[in-house]
Amino acid sequence: MKIDKACRYTKTHEWVRVVSGKTARAGLTDYAQDQLSDIVYVELPEIGDSFRQSESFAVAESVKATSDCYMPVGGEITAINEDLANAPQSVNADPYGAGWFIEFTMANPKELDALMAPDVYEKFCAEEAEKGGH
């Protein structure tokens, strides 16, 4: 399992990375894409949409399941990864790079403090794996 040390993580397996200032990028973690298996479709929000922290903002569909994706930090969508329309498998291949979902302006960057640091997330995933997945 890959973990990006520059990210913060949610208990629902989304990552967020601050790009600069109040701008952040988010997507599904390596653990999540592994659990979902082959991702075949990603439904993303519209640019300009706003979401609160923990609110569903996207849907990832795989050969095994359909899963809601939740905002790690509240904010307004400023960009979406349009490449996912034709290449949803990039979420499996490179979840922290080419497989990113959204870029957004954080409404309250202090919400990052409630998220897990990389080492804490790694332990969280190990515990989930012992229990038999999420």
Number of C-alpha atoms within 10 A of each C-alpha: 10 11 18 17 10 13 20 24 27 22 15 16 20 20 29 26 20 19 13 9 9 13 18 20 24 27 27 24 28 22 22 21 20 15 15 18 16 19 22 20 19 25 16 18 18 14 14 12 12 20 21 17 18 15 15 15 22 18 16 21 19 19 11 12 12 15 15 14 23 25 23 31 28 21 23 20 22 17 16 18 16 14 13 20 13 11 15 23 21 19 28 22 16 15 25 25 12 17 22 23 27 24 23 25 22 25 17 13 16 10 13 21 10 12 19 17 17 17 12 12 18 17 11 15 18 14 13 12 13 8 9 8 12 13
